[in-house]
Amino acid sequence: MSFAETLDNLALTKSALVQRFEDLISPKSDHELEAMAQASRSLTLQNFGRTMRLFAPLYLSNECINNCRYCGFSRDNPILRVTLEVDEVIAEAQHLARQGFRQILLVAGEHPKFVSRDYLAECVRSLAPDFSSISIEVGPMETEDYVRIVEAGAEGLVVYQETYNRGVYAEMHTAGPKRDFNFRLDCAERGYAAGFRRLGIGALIGLSRWQDEAIALAAHLEYLFRHCWQAQITVSLPRLRPAAGGFRPLFSITDRELAQLVCALRIVFPQLGIVLSTREREISDERSPAEIAAVLRRRGLEPVWKDWDQALCSA
Ligand code: SF4
């Protein structure tokens, strides 16, 4: 069964694991939430020790052929459009490398001409000698296109579904190939078939009720853990902000609810990578990577700049 079928039947049929997750995100007393936090912390320590993996995004292009109502890069927004030349990408990446990063996420809008498979492969190939982990977050592609990017040296693929509610999805994505909900939904599996060893999914918090998005996300995670079991699976929970074009988030989640959601994810998926942004709660975070690393160390955590090297496979 494809995940699309699972998703479309979710209102009627939920697995035992998703039912457990649904219970964990239902309203809790302070005492219950504290117990969840303790259980979650202990599972994190068991599975990850005190480590926290650090990576940085590098924006390649804001060219885009889609209109997404919540995004300032939408094609109808009259903004300055820039796509970095490969030399400029290398220069930006070297700046990040000087700050300690060896794990990088290449981000771009969806544009087959400016952000083509070959352009992405060339960027990845140029960065591979200096970065142990290169991931991409770009428009969905076919498996054979992903294969070329994996061969160039990329190991991670990130594609957020944005919202798992088909009606809201259709309302938010008003033009462009992104309107194809199912093509996006199957992206992680195509990436896995192409050889990506890290797969990241997520939902934007703010397009519909967070509880509904979280349940669909949990079902998607369960599906990926079963079908893409050799990959490391990660999840992101970005909270939407107002964007160019006048968009204002329609729904919200409190800090307490977000903490409960993170704990519920950890309890139900002990091996899941949970991605947190340093920009959480702020529009921009001016602290340097070294300052963030120092904050983590002060809290007894170990910042990890590199957790993988291709040489491990070629011995
Ligand atoms: S596809 Fe991505 S970059 Fe393009 S408008 Fe939508 S969210 Fe923005």
Residues whose N, C-alpha, C, O or C-beta is under 5 A from the ligand:
A	BS01	SF4	C64 N66 N67 C68 C71 F73 S74 G109 E110
